[in-house]
Amino acid sequence: MINKIIENLIQGNRRFESGSITPIQYTQEDFLSFDKEQHPSVAVLTCSDSRLSPNIVFDQKLGELFVIQNAGAFLDDTTAASLSFAVEVLKCSTVIVMGHTHCGAVSAAHAHTIPTTTLASPVHQIERVIGSSESVTKAVATWTDYTYQKTCDLSFIKENNVVVAQAIYDIGSGHVDFIQDM
Ligand SMILES: [Zn+2]
């Protein structure tokens, strides 16, 4: 479901990918307001990849996005706790689950390799979800959809009527593709 908040992110991404991002200057007043409180309307769960910064790819200022990033964009207990803070305390009404092309964690799972010992368990979890995907691109789509469905099933997401959307960020073009429900 595309609401006004997501439409705003789509517009911001169009500015970003076309090289016309909004010149951002922060004033003392901005910092004074940041010092007191925050009012993001949307939370973004995505990967830690250094080529992906939600505030930049959606052309949003500080204070506008509540961002949760970890390698592979996992929805584990810690991530769910962060999301619950965004929804139940900060009153974010929308959550974006965003995978990306060339994701190292998904690529490792697709190739059945383990980058580090500590990453073994998460990578095996991705392997189980993606099965025998024919390509990394397909595997990223499957993994992102899985995380999206899990996010939709969280009790506080349902109880607060939060809009959840899934998207794939294309590292090579800067484009964010929002995936519509079937
Ligand atoms: Zn990644």
Backbone and ligand atoms as CSV (ligand in chain L), in Angstrom:
chain,resi,resn,atom,element,x,y,z
A,1,MET,N,N,0.852,-1.199,0.000
A,1,MET,CA,C,0.000,0.000,0.000
A,1,MET,C,C,0.887,1.249,0.000
A,2,ILE,N,N,0.624,2.147,-0.938
A,2,ILE,CA,C,1.414,3.375,-1.029
A,2,ILE,C,C,0.612,4.509,-0.383
A,3,ASN,N,N,1.085,5.017,0.734
A,3,ASN,CA,C,0.406,6.156,1.364
A,3,ASN,C,C,1.200,7.439,1.079
A,4,LYS,N,N,0.771,8.552,1.685
A,4,LYS,CA,C,1.443,9.839,1.406
A,4,LYS,C,C,2.895,9.838,1.870
A,5,ILE,N,N,3.157,9.147,2.958
A,5,ILE,CA,C,4.525,9.090,3.486
A,5,ILE,C,C,5.439,8.370,2.486
A,6,ILE,N,N,4.954,7.265,1.939
A,6,ILE,CA,C,5.754,6.522,0.958
A,6,ILE,C,C,5.883,7.326,-0.334
A,7,GLU,N,N,4.807,7.988,-0.714
A,7,GLU,CA,C,4.855,8.837,-1.921
A,7,GLU,C,C,5.948,9.897,-1.769
A,8,ASN,N,N,6.058,10.451,-0.573
A,8,ASN,CA,C,7.101,11.450,-0.297
A,8,ASN,C,C,8.500,10.838,-0.450
A,9,LEU,N,N,8.658,9.588,-0.008
A,9,LEU,CA,C,9.952,8.900,-0.144
A,9,LEU,C,C,10.250,8.619,-1.619
A,10,ILE,N,N,9.215,8.254,-2.374
A,10,ILE,CA,C,9.397,7.991,-3.806
A,10,ILE,C,C,9.858,9.269,-4.510
A,11,GLN,N,N,9.226,10.392,-4.152
A,11,GLN,CA,C,9.628,11.680,-4.756
A,11,GLN,C,C,11.081,12.015,-4.396
A,12,GLY,N,N,11.443,11.766,-3.127
A,12,GLY,CA,C,12.806,12.030,-2.681
A,12,GLY,C,C,13.810,11.165,-3.423
A,13,ASN,N,N,13.439,9.878,-3.644
A,13,ASN,CA,C,14.333,8.982,-4.374
A,13,ASN,C,C,14.485,9.413,-5.834
A,14,ARG,N,N,13.409,9.944,-6.398
A,14,ARG,CA,C,13.520,10.442,-7.787
A,14,ARG,C,C,14.528,11.591,-7.852
A,15,ARG,N,N,14.492,12.486,-6.850
A,15,ARG,CA,C,15.465,13.587,-6.814
A,15,ARG,C,C,16.883,13.032,-6.695
A,16,PHE,N,N,17.050,12.021,-5.814
A,16,PHE,CA,C,18.368,11.452,-5.587
A,16,PHE,C,C,18.930,10.797,-6.854
A,17,GLU,N,N,18.121,9.949,-7.492
A,17,GLU,CA,C,18.654,9.194,-8.639
A,17,GLU,C,C,18.861,10.074,-9.857
A,18,SER,N,N,18.185,11.234,-9.877
A,18,SER,CA,C,18.377,12.139,-11.014
A,18,SER,C,C,19.433,13.204,-10.707
A,19,GLY,N,N,20.065,13.091,-9.545
A,19,GLY,CA,C,21.151,14.015,-9.209
A,19,GLY,C,C,20.691,15.396,-8.801
A,20,SER,N,N,19.431,15.494,-8.339
A,20,SER,CA,C,18.926,16.818,-7.938
A,20,SER,C,C,18.423,16.807,-6.505
A,21,ILE,N,N,19.252,16.264,-5.604
A,21,ILE,CA,C,18.840,16.239,-4.199
A,21,ILE,C,C,18.754,17.653,-3.636
A,22,THR,N,N,17.935,17.795,-2.609
A,22,THR,CA,C,17.708,19.092,-1.989
A,22,THR,C,C,18.964,19.512,-1.226
A,23,PRO,N,N,19.515,20.702,-1.524
A,23,PRO,CA,C,20.662,21.150,-0.728
A,23,PRO,C,C,20.208,21.321,0.729
A,24,ILE,N,N,20.856,20.640,1.631
A,24,ILE,CA,C,20.417,20.685,3.029
A,24,ILE,C,C,21.392,21.499,3.864
A,25,GLN,N,N,20.848,22.497,4.532
A,25,GLN,CA,C,21.646,23.255,5.486
A,25,GLN,C,C,20.915,23.214,6.818
A,26,TYR,N,N,21.615,22.843,7.847
A,26,TYR,CA,C,20.995,22.785,9.160
A,26,TYR,C,C,21.291,24.078,9.908
A,27,THR,N,N,20.258,24.584,10.556
A,27,THR,CA,C,20.407,25.826,11.307
A,27,THR,C,C,20.475,25.518,12.801
A,28,GLN,N,N,20.814,26.537,13.560
A,28,GLN,CA,C,20.841,26.392,15.013
A,28,GLN,C,C,19.463,25.994,15.530
A,29,GLU,N,N,18.421,26.505,14.867
A,29,GLU,CA,C,17.051,26.171,15.286
A,29,GLU,C,C,16.765,24.680,15.078
A,30,ASP,N,N,17.284,24.150,13.965
A,30,ASP,CA,C,17.110,22.706,13.736
A,30,ASP,C,C,17.715,21.926,14.897
A,31,PHE,N,N,18.949,22.282,15.251
A,31,PHE,CA,C,19.637,21.543,16.314
A,31,PHE,C,C,18.948,21.709,17.653
A,32,LEU,N,N,18.405,22.911,17.896
A,32,LEU,CA,C,17.678,23.125,19.149
A,32,LEU,C,C,16.454,22.225,19.212
A,33,SER,N,N,15.762,22.077,18.063
A,33,SER,CA,C,14.574,21.206,18.069
A,33,SER,C,C,14.990,19.745,18.194
A,34,PHE,N,N,16.112,19.354,17.530
A,34,PHE,CA,C,16.606,17.969,17.665
A,34,PHE,C,C,16.969,17.676,19.122
A,35,ASP,N,N,17.479,18.678,19.785
A,35,ASP,CA,C,17.952,18.529,21.161
A,35,ASP,C,C,16.807,18.158,22.108
A,36,LYS,N,N,15.596,18.567,21.724
A,36,LYS,CA,C,14.444,18.347,22.616
A,36,LYS,C,C,13.715,17.042,22.323
A,37,GLU,N,N,13.476,16.740,21.039
A,37,GLU,CA,C,12.642,15.589,20.711
A,37,GLU,C,C,12.824,15.170,19.259
A,38,GLN,N,N,12.194,14.036,18.902
A,38,GLN,CA,C,12.206,13.598,17.502
A,38,GLN,C,C,10.803,13.161,17.108
A,39,HIS,N,N,10.458,13.410,15.857
A,39,HIS,CA,C,9.124,13.031,15.359
A,39,HIS,C,C,9.208,12.405,13.967
A,40,PRO,N,N,9.945,11.303,13.834
A,40,PRO,CA,C,9.961,10.663,12.508
A,40,PRO,C,C,8.590,10.032,12.233
A,41,SER,N,N,8.171,10.011,10.986
A,41,SER,CA,C,6.879,9.405,10.662
A,41,SER,C,C,7.056,8.007,10.082
A,42,VAL,N,N,8.304,7.660,9.732
A,42,VAL,CA,C,8.532,6.382,9.076
A,42,VAL,C,C,9.809,5.731,9.600
A,43,ALA,N,N,9.766,4.408,9.745
A,43,ALA,CA,C,10.948,3.643,10.133
A,43,ALA,C,C,11.404,2.833,8.926
A,44,VAL,N,N,12.719,2.725,8.766
A,44,VAL,CA,C,13.283,1.969,7.647
A,44,VAL,C,C,14.183,0.883,8.207
A,45,LEU,N,N,13.888,-0.377,7.858
A,45,LEU,CA,C,14.763,-1.499,8.211
A,45,LEU,C,C,15.498,-1.905,6.947
A,46,THR,N,N,16.821,-1.798,6.981
A,46,THR,CA,C,17.580,-2.139,5.783
A,46,THR,C,C,18.964,-2.654,6.164
A,47,CYS,N,N,19.786,-2.913,5.149
A,47,CYS,CA,C,21.111,-3.492,5.336
A,47,CYS,C,C,22.125,-2.408,5.725
A,48,SER,N,N,23.224,-2.838,6.330
A,48,SER,CA,C,24.288,-1.903,6.734
A,48,SER,C,C,25.201,-1.495,5.590
A,49,ASP,N,N,24.986,-2.039,4.405
A,49,ASP,CA,C,25.880,-1.781,3.266
A,49,ASP,C,C,26.251,-0.287,3.179
A,50,SER,N,N,27.544,-0.027,3.019
A,50,SER,CA,C,28.037,1.367,3.030
A,50,SER,C,C,27.544,2.183,1.843
A,51,ARG,N,N,27.017,1.476,0.829
A,51,ARG,CA,C,26.533,2.182,-0.368
A,51,ARG,C,C,25.062,2.549,-0.256
A,52,LEU,N,N,24.522,2.375,0.932
A,52,LEU,CA,C,23.079,2.553,1.111
A,52,LEU,C,C,22.807,3.356,2.383
A,53,SER,N,N,22.435,4.592,2.252
A,53,SER,CA,C,22.053,5.400,3.405
A,53,SER,C,C,20.632,5.906,3.175
A,54,PRO,N,N,19.659,5.413,3.954
A,54,PRO,CA,C,18.260,5.791,3.696
A,54,PRO,C,C,18.023,7.300,3.621
A,55,ASN,N,N,18.634,8.066,4.530
A,55,ASN,CA,C,18.388,9.515,4.475
A,55,ASN,C,C,18.845,10.120,3.146
A,56,ILE,N,N,19.939,9.578,2.616
A,56,ILE,CA,C,20.452,10.113,1.347
A,56,ILE,C,C,19.627,9.610,0.172
A,57,VAL,N,N,19.354,8.304,0.106
A,57,VAL,CA,C,18.653,7.784,-1.081
A,57,VAL,C,C,17.207,8.257,-1.137
A,58,PHE,N,N,16.630,8.646,0.011
A,58,PHE,CA,C,15.268,9.184,-0.016
A,58,PHE,C,C,15.267,10.718,0.085
A,59,ASP,N,N,16.461,11.320,0.090
A,59,ASP,CA,C,16.596,12.774,0.163
A,59,ASP,C,C,15.786,13.358,1.335
A,60,GLN,N,N,16.069,12.839,2.531
A,60,GLN,CA,C,15.355,13.283,3.728
A,60,GLN,C,C,16.346,13.886,4.732
A,61,LYS,N,N,15.868,14.867,5.465
A,61,LYS,CA,C,16.722,15.515,6.466
A,61,LYS,C,C,16.849,14.654,7.729
A,62,LEU,N,N,17.797,15.013,8.567
A,62,LEU,CA,C,17.897,14.399,9.890
A,62,LEU,C,C,16.557,14.567,10.599
A,63,GLY,N,N,16.166,13.574,11.359
A,63,GLY,CA,C,14.923,13.665,12.119
A,63,GLY,C,C,13.703,13.148,11.392
A,64,GLU,N,N,13.851,12.829,10.105
A,64,GLU,CA,C,12.672,12.408,9.340
A,64,GLU,C,C,12.521,10.891,9.223
A,65,LEU,N,N,13.630,10.164,9.361
A,65,LEU,CA,C,13.571,8.703,9.258
A,65,LEU,C,C,14.135,8.065,10.518
A,66,PHE,N,N,13.474,7.020,10.998
A,66,PHE,CA,C,14.020,6.203,12.080
A,66,PHE,C,C,14.628,4.986,11.395
A,67,VAL,N,N,15.954,4.879,11.427
A,67,VAL,CA,C,16.643,3.885,10.588
A,67,VAL,C,C,17.235,2.756,11.434
A,68,ILE,N,N,16.984,1.536,10.998
A,68,ILE,CA,C,17.574,0.355,11.642
A,68,ILE,C,C,18.352,-0.382,10.560
A,69,GLN,N,N,19.660,-0.519,10.754
A,69,GLN,CA,C,20.490,-1.180,9.750
A,69,GLN,C,C,21.309,-2.294,10.390
A,70,ASN,N,N,21.338,-3.450,9.753
A,70,ASN,CA,C,22.260,-4.515,10.139
A,70,ASN,C,C,22.585,-5.319,8.881
A,71,ALA,N,N,23.683,-6.075,8.912
A,71,ALA,CA,C,24.114,-6.811,7.718
A,71,ALA,C,C,23.050,-7.824,7.321
A,72,GLY,N,N,22.452,-7.634,6.156
A,72,GLY,CA,C,21.418,-8.539,5.665
A,72,GLY,C,C,20.000,-8.089,5.971
A,73,ALA,N,N,19.853,-6.995,6.732
A,73,ALA,CA,C,18.520,-6.484,7.107
A,73,ALA,C,C,17.689,-7.550,7.808
A,74,PHE,N,N,18.230,-8.078,8.897
A,74,PHE,CA,C,17.537,-9.108,9.667
A,74,PHE,C,C,16.474,-8.528,10.574
A,75,LEU,N,N,15.385,-9.255,10.689
A,75,LEU,CA,C,14.402,-8.924,11.710
A,75,LEU,C,C,14.598,-9.909,12.857
A,76,ASP,N,N,15.505,-9.573,13.761
A,76,ASP,CA,C,15.700,-10.408,14.945
A,76,ASP,C,C,15.064,-9.689,16.142
A,77,ASP,N,N,15.287,-10.207,17.339
A,77,ASP,CA,C,14.641,-9.614,18.518
A,77,ASP,C,C,15.065,-8.165,18.737
A,78,THR,N,N,16.353,-7.872,18.510
A,78,THR,CA,C,16.838,-6.513,18.732
A,78,THR,C,C,16.223,-5.552,17.711
A,79,THR,N,N,16.125,-6.015,16.473
A,79,THR,CA,C,15.527,-5.193,15.433
A,79,THR,C,C,14.052,-4.949,15.726
A,80,ALA,N,N,13.370,-6.013,16.156
A,80,ALA,CA,C,11.946,-5.877,16.485
A,80,ALA,C,C,11.762,-4.892,17.635
A,81,ALA,N,N,12.686,-4.924,18.594
A,81,ALA,CA,C,12.597,-3.989,19.719
A,81,ALA,C,C,12.750,-2.549,19.239
A,82,SER,N,N,13.686,-2.336,18.310
A,82,SER,CA,C,13.863,-0.990,17.759
A,82,SER,C,C,12.612,-0.551,17.005
A,83,LEU,N,N,12.032,-1.480,16.252
A,83,LEU,CA,C,10.806,-1.157,15.509
A,83,LEU,C,C,9.663,-0.836,16.464
A,84,SER,N,N,9.589,-1.571,17.559
A,84,SER,CA,C,8.499,-1.308,18.515
A,84,SER,C,C,8.667,0.079,19.130
A,85,PHE,N,N,9.907,0.493,19.351
A,85,PHE,CA,C,10.147,1.855,19.871
A,85,PHE,C,C,9.676,2.882,18.843
A,86,ALA,N,N,10.010,2.633,17.567
A,86,ALA,CA,C,9.607,3.565,16.499
A,86,ALA,C,C,8.084,3.682,16.421
A,87,VAL,N,N,7.405,2.550,16.552
A,87,VAL,CA,C,5.945,2.527,16.374
A,87,VAL,C,C,5.206,2.955,17.640
A,88,GLU,N,N,5.591,2.366,18.774
A,88,GLU,CA,C,4.789,2.570,19.978
A,88,GLU,C,C,5.174,3.819,20.763
A,89,VAL,N,N,6.414,4.238,20.647
A,89,VAL,CA,C,6.842,5.431,21.389
A,89,VAL,C,C,6.887,6.652,20.477
A,90,LEU,N,N,7.539,6.496,19.331
A,90,LEU,CA,C,7.670,7.649,18.424
A,90,LEU,C,C,6.465,7.822,17.504
A,91,LYS,N,N,5.590,6.812,17.472
A,91,LYS,CA,C,4.342,6.875,16.683
A,91,LYS,C,C,4.586,6.904,15.177
A,92,CYS,N,N,5.624,6.197,14.724
A,92,CYS,CA,C,5.806,6.039,13.277
A,92,CYS,C,C,4.619,5.223,12.747
A,93,SER,N,N,4.013,5.695,11.687
A,93,SER,CA,C,2.819,5.025,11.153
A,93,SER,C,C,3.149,4.132,9.960
A,94,THR,N,N,4.420,4.197,9.501
A,94,THR,CA,C,4.810,3.461,8.300
A,94,THR,C,C,6.183,2.829,8.522
A,95,VAL,N,N,6.346,1.612,8.030
A,95,VAL,CA,C,7.641,0.915,8.112
A,95,VAL,C,C,8.017,0.442,6.710
A,96,ILE,N,N,9.267,0.701,6.325
A,96,ILE,CA,C,9.769,0.219,5.041
A,96,ILE,C,C,10.806,-0.873,5.307
A,97,VAL,N,N,10.633,-2.025,4.695
A,97,VAL,CA,C,11.632,-3.104,4.742
A,97,VAL,C,C,12.334,-3.077,3.393
A,98,MET,N,N,13.625,-2.753,3.413
A,98,MET,CA,C,14.310,-2.520,2.133
A,98,MET,C,C,15.550,-3.400,1.963
A,99,GLY,N,N,15.507,-4.283,0.969
A,99,GLY,CA,C,16.677,-5.058,0.576
A,99,GLY,C,C,17.435,-4.283,-0.488
A,100,HIS,N,N,18.529,-4.856,-0.957
A,100,HIS,CA,C,19.277,-4.149,-2.010
A,100,HIS,C,C,20.033,-5.115,-2.900
A,101,THR,N,N,20.311,-4.680,-4.107
A,101,THR,CA,C,21.071,-5.498,-5.046
A,101,THR,C,C,22.505,-5.662,-4.526
A,102,HIS,N,N,23.160,-6.711,-4.923
A,102,HIS,CA,C,24.550,-7.006,-4.540
A,102,HIS,C,C,24.739,-7.083,-3.020
A,103,CYS,N,N,23.718,-7.553,-2.316
A,103,CYS,CA,C,23.819,-7.664,-0.852
A,103,CYS,C,C,24.825,-8.771,-0.503
A,104,GLY,N,N,25.834,-8.413,0.284
A,104,GLY,CA,C,26.893,-9.369,0.633
A,104,GLY,C,C,26.365,-10.551,1.421
A,105,ALA,N,N,25.456,-10.306,2.361
A,105,ALA,CA,C,24.928,-11.389,3.207
A,105,ALA,C,C,24.113,-12.366,2.363
A,106,VAL,N,N,23.262,-11.828,1.479
A,106,VAL,CA,C,22.436,-12.704,0.633
A,106,VAL,C,C,23.311,-13.413,-0.407
A,107,SER,N,N,24.300,-12.696,-0.942
A,107,SER,CA,C,25.205,-13.316,-1.924
A,107,SER,C,C,25.955,-14.485,-1.300
A,108,ALA,N,N,26.396,-14.311,-0.034
A,108,ALA,CA,C,27.114,-15.390,0.661
A,108,ALA,C,C,26.207,-16.599,0.824
A,109,ALA,N,N,24.948,-16.343,1.210
A,109,ALA,CA,C,23.999,-17.451,1.388
A,109,ALA,C,C,23.734,-18.141,0.045
A,110,HIS,N,N,23.602,-17.349,-1.008
A,110,HIS,CA,C,23.329,-17.901,-2.339
A,110,HIS,C,C,24.488,-18.772,-2.820
A,111,ALA,N,N,25.730,-18.346,-2.467
A,111,ALA,CA,C,26.929,-19.084,-2.890
A,111,ALA,C,C,27.335,-20.156,-1.875
A,112,HIS,N,N,26.564,-20.270,-0.784
A,112,HIS,CA,C,26.864,-21.230,0.295
A,112,HIS,C,C,28.272,-21.014,0.849
A,113,THR,N,N,28.619,-19.749,1.072
A,113,THR,CA,C,29.902,-19.437,1.707
A,113,THR,C,C,29.632,-18.664,3.001
A,114,ILE,N,N,30.566,-18.733,3.917
A,114,ILE,CA,C,30.422,-18.052,5.201
A,114,ILE,C,C,31.534,-17.010,5.323
A,115,PRO,N,N,31.220,-15.700,5.259
A,115,PRO,CA,C,32.263,-14.665,5.301
A,115,PRO,C,C,33.045,-14.656,6.613
A,116,THR,N,N,32.358,-14.806,7.748
A,116,THR,CA,C,33.045,-14.869,9.041
A,116,THR,C,C,32.321,-15.895,9.910
A,117,THR,N,N,33.012,-16.412,10.885
A,117,THR,CA,C,32.411,-17.429,11.759
A,117,THR,C,C,31.149,-16.900,12.429
A,118,THR,N,N,31.205,-15.654,12.868
A,118,THR,CA,C,30.062,-15.087,13.581
A,118,THR,C,C,28.849,-14.931,12.672
A,119,LEU,N,N,29.111,-14.797,11.379
A,119,LEU,CA,C,28.007,-14.624,10.427
A,119,LEU,C,C,27.373,-15.959,10.001
A,120,ALA,N,N,27.937,-17.073,10.486
A,120,ALA,CA,C,27.455,-18.372,10.014
A,120,ALA,C,C,25.956,-18.561,10.252
A,121,SER,N,N,25.505,-18.275,11.459
A,121,SER,CA,C,24.096,-18.516,11.772
A,121,SER,C,C,23.143,-17.650,10.938
A,122,PRO,N,N,23.390,-16.314,10.857
A,122,PRO,CA,C,22.508,-15.508,10.005
A,122,PRO,C,C,22.531,-15.935,8.542
A,123,VAL,N,N,23.715,-16.260,8.019
A,123,VAL,CA,C,23.799,-16.645,6.609
A,123,VAL,C,C,23.047,-17.957,6.370
A,124,HIS,N,N,23.150,-18.905,7.316
A,124,HIS,CA,C,22.400,-20.157,7.181
A,124,HIS,C,C,20.894,-19.897,7.202
A,125,GLN,N,N,20.500,-18.904,7.998
A,125,GLN,CA,C,19.070,-18.567,8.053
A,125,GLN,C,C,18.601,-18.048,6.685
A,126,ILE,N,N,19.424,-17.191,6.067
A,126,ILE,CA,C,19.061,-16.695,4.723
A,126,ILE,C,C,19.017,-17.862,3.739
A,127,GLU,N,N,19.999,-18.766,3.846
A,127,GLU,CA,C,20.041,-19.935,2.944
A,127,GLU,C,C,18.737,-20.723,2.995
A,128,ARG,N,N,18.241,-20.930,4.211
A,128,ARG,CA,C,17.004,-21.713,4.363
A,128,ARG,C,C,15.824,-21.001,3.689
A,129,VAL,N,N,15.813,-19.668,3.793
A,129,VAL,CA,C,14.678,-18.910,3.231
A,129,VAL,C,C,14.749,-18.838,1.704
A,130,ILE,N,N,15.939,-18.612,1.166
A,130,ILE,CA,C,16.028,-18.397,-0.291
A,130,ILE,C,C,16.026,-19.712,-1.069
A,131,GLY,N,N,16.307,-20.830,-0.389
A,131,GLY,CA,C,16.294,-22.122,-1.074
A,131,GLY,C,C,17.258,-22.122,-2.240
A,132,SER,N,N,16.798,-22.617,-3.374
A,132,SER,CA,C,17.682,-22.689,-4.551
A,132,SER,C,C,17.314,-21.585,-5.548
A,133,SER,N,N,17.352,-20.332,-5.100
A,133,SER,CA,C,17.054,-19.201,-5.994
A,133,SER,C,C,18.016,-19.212,-7.169
A,134,GLU,N,N,17.484,-18.891,-8.362
A,134,GLU,CA,C,18.338,-18.997,-9.556
A,134,GLU,C,C,19.379,-17.896,-9.642
A,135,SER,N,N,19.169,-16.776,-8.922
A,135,SER,CA,C,20.136,-15.673,-8.986
A,135,SER,C,C,20.142,-14.933,-7.652
A,136,VAL,N,N,21.190,-14.129,-7.443
A,136,VAL,CA,C,21.259,-13.320,-6.221
A,136,VAL,C,C,20.105,-12.315,-6.218
A,137,THR,N,N,19.774,-11.775,-7.379
A,137,THR,CA,C,18.678,-10.805,-7.478
A,137,THR,C,C,17.367,-11.417,-6.989
A,138,LYS,N,N,17.117,-12.654,-7.440
A,138,LYS,CA,C,15.897,-13.351,-7.008
A,138,LYS,C,C,15.969,-13.661,-5.520
A,139,ALA,N,N,17.165,-14.029,-5.056
A,139,ALA,CA,C,17.347,-14.352,-3.638
A,139,ALA,C,C,17.092,-13.119,-2.771
A,140,VAL,N,N,17.555,-11.956,-3.215
A,140,VAL,CA,C,17.323,-10.704,-2.465
A,140,VAL,C,C,15.824,-10.433,-2.383
A,141,ALA,N,N,15.113,-10.650,-3.489
A,141,ALA,CA,C,13.662,-10.412,-3.505
A,141,ALA,C,C,12.957,-11.356,-2.530
A,142,THR,N,N,13.376,-12.627,-2.526
A,142,THR,CA,C,12.760,-13.629,-1.643
A,142,THR,C,C,13.032,-13.311,-0.180
A,143,TRP,N,N,14.279,-12.942,0.113
A,143,TRP,CA,C,14.674,-12.643,1.496
A,143,TRP,C,C,13.964,-11.383,1.999
A,144,THR,N,N,13.866,-10.372,1.145
A,144,THR,CA,C,13.205,-9.123,1.536
A,144,THR,C,C,11.724,-9.373,1.783
A,145,ASP,N,N,11.113,-10.195,0.931
A,145,ASP,CA,C,9.693,-10.505,1.102
A,145,ASP,C,C,9.463,-11.263,2.405
A,146,TYR,N,N,10.374,-12.166,2.718
A,146,TYR,CA,C,10.278,-12.935,3.968
A,146,TYR,C,C,10.323,-11.992,5.176
A,147,THR,N,N,11.277,-11.057,5.157
A,147,THR,CA,C,11.416,-10.120,6.277
A,147,THR,C,C,10.202,-9.189,6.352
A,148,TYR,N,N,9.699,-8.812,5.186
A,148,TYR,CA,C,8.494,-7.978,5.121
A,148,TYR,C,C,7.303,-8.706,5.763
A,149,GLN,N,N,7.118,-9.981,5.393
A,149,GLN,CA,C,5.987,-10.739,5.949
A,149,GLN,C,C,6.122,-10.884,7.459
A,150,LYS,N,N,7.349,-11.135,7.924
A,150,LYS,CA,C,7.577,-11.269,9.371
A,150,LYS,C,C,7.277,-9.956,10.094
A,151,THR,N,N,7.640,-8.850,9.435
A,151,THR,CA,C,7.381,-7.534,10.034
A,151,THR,C,C,5.873,-7.295,10.134
A,152,CYS,N,N,5.161,-7.648,9.070
A,152,CYS,CA,C,3.696,-7.468,9.063
A,152,CYS,C,C,3.038,-8.269,10.188
A,153,ASP,N,N,3.654,-9.395,10.559
A,153,ASP,CA,C,3.066,-10.285,11.563
A,153,ASP,C,C,3.359,-9.866,13.005
A,154,LEU,N,N,4.202,-8.865,13.209
A,154,LEU,CA,C,4.510,-8.430,14.579
A,154,LEU,C,C,3.242,-7.855,15.216
A,155,SER,N,N,2.999,-8.235,16.464
A,155,SER,CA,C,1.740,-7.832,17.113
A,155,SER,C,C,1.576,-6.311,17.170
A,156,PHE,N,N,2.644,-5.584,17.501
A,156,PHE,CA,C,2.492,-4.129,17.631
A,156,PHE,C,C,2.291,-3.445,16.276
A,157,ILE,N,N,2.703,-4.117,15.213
A,157,ILE,CA,C,2.464,-3.584,13.861
A,157,ILE,C,C,0.978,-3.686,13.542
A,158,LYS,N,N,0.404,-4.866,13.854
A,158,LYS,CA,C,-1.032,-5.081,13.595
A,158,LYS,C,C,-1.885,-4.187,14.493
A,159,GLU,N,N,-1.538,-4.161,15.789
A,159,GLU,CA,C,-2.374,-3.415,16.753
A,159,GLU,C,C,-2.404,-1.921,16.457
A,160,ASN,N,N,-1.349,-1.399,15.870
A,160,ASN,CA,C,-1.275,0.045,15.598
A,160,ASN,C,C,-1.582,0.387,14.134
A,161,ASN,N,N,-2.088,-0.607,13.407
A,161,ASN,CA,C,-2.453,-0.384,11.990
A,161,ASN,C,C,-1.336,0.280,11.188
A,162,VAL,N,N,-0.108,-0.184,11.420
A,162,VAL,CA,C,1.046,0.391,10.731
A,162,VAL,C,C,1.059,-0.077,9.272
A,163,VAL,N,N,1.337,0.837,8.371
A,163,VAL,CA,C,1.490,0.488,6.958
A,163,VAL,C,C,2.913,-0.032,6.765
A,164,VAL,N,N,3.053,-1.242,6.247
A,164,VAL,CA,C,4.381,-1.813,5.993
A,164,VAL,C,C,4.546,-1.987,4.489
A,165,ALA,N,N,5.680,-1.556,3.984
A,165,ALA,CA,C,5.952,-1.701,2.552
A,165,ALA,C,C,7.317,-2.344,2.383
A,166,GLN,N,N,7.503,-3.039,1.265
A,166,GLN,CA,C,8.823,-3.591,0.975
A,166,GLN,C,C,9.373,-2.933,-0.281
A,167,ALA,N,N,10.702,-2.826,-0.310
A,167,ALA,CA,C,11.344,-2.152,-1.426
A,167,ALA,C,C,12.716,-2.770,-1.662
A,168,ILE,N,N,13.213,-2.590,-2.880
A,168,ILE,CA,C,14.571,-3.037,-3.210
A,168,ILE,C,C,15.337,-1.821,-3.730
A,169,TYR,N,N,16.499,-1.572,-3.133
A,169,TYR,CA,C,17.356,-0.481,-3.584
A,169,TYR,C,C,18.373,-1.029,-4.590
A,170,ASP,N,N,18.465,-0.373,-5.730
A,170,ASP,CA,C,19.411,-0.786,-6.771
A,170,ASP,C,C,20.699,0.027,-6.608
A,171,ILE,N,N,21.733,-0.667,-6.122
A,171,ILE,CA,C,23.030,-0.025,-5.866
A,171,ILE,C,C,23.575,0.669,-7.120
A,172,GLY,N,N,23.348,0.052,-8.275
A,172,GLY,CA,C,23.949,0.552,-9.510
A,172,GLY,C,C,23.251,1.754,-10.127
A,173,SER,N,N,21.985,1.988,-9.757
A,173,SER,CA,C,21.265,3.108,-10.380
A,173,SER,C,C,20.778,4.140,-9.370
A,174,GLY,N,N,20.720,3.758,-8.096
A,174,GLY,CA,C,20.188,4.673,-7.081
A,174,GLY,C,C,18.677,4.611,-6.960
A,175,HIS,N,N,18.054,3.699,-7.720
A,175,HIS,CA,C,16.588,3.630,-7.729
A,175,HIS,C,C,16.050,2.704,-6.638
A,176,VAL,N,N,15.013,3.162,-5.946
A,176,VAL,CA,C,14.298,2.314,-4.993
A,176,VAL,C,C,12.999,1.861,-5.647
A,177,ASP,N,N,12.836,0.539,-5.725
A,177,ASP,CA,C,11.640,-0.033,-6.324
A,177,ASP,C,C,10.716,-0.516,-5.204
A,178,PHE,N,N,9.574,0.140,-5.036
A,178,PHE,CA,C,8.613,-0.324,-4.050
A,178,PHE,C,C,7.819,-1.475,-4.636
A,179,ILE,N,N,7.766,-2.580,-3.882
A,179,ILE,CA,C,7.095,-3.786,-4.364
A,179,ILE,C,C,5.638,-3.755,-3.897
A,180,GLN,N,N,4.739,-3.803,-4.846
A,180,GLN,CA,C,3.313,-3.806,-4.498
A,180,GLN,C,C,2.896,-5.220,-4.126
A,181,ASP,N,N,1.984,-5.318,-3.154
A,181,ASP,CA,C,1.452,-6.635,-2.793
A,181,ASP,C,C,0.743,-7.250,-3.986
A,182,MET,N,N,0.824,-8.578,-4.046
A,182,MET,CA,C,0.136,-9.284,-5.138
A,182,MET,C,C,-1.370,-9.189,-4.935
L,1,ZN,ZN,ZN,23.362,-6.018,2.172
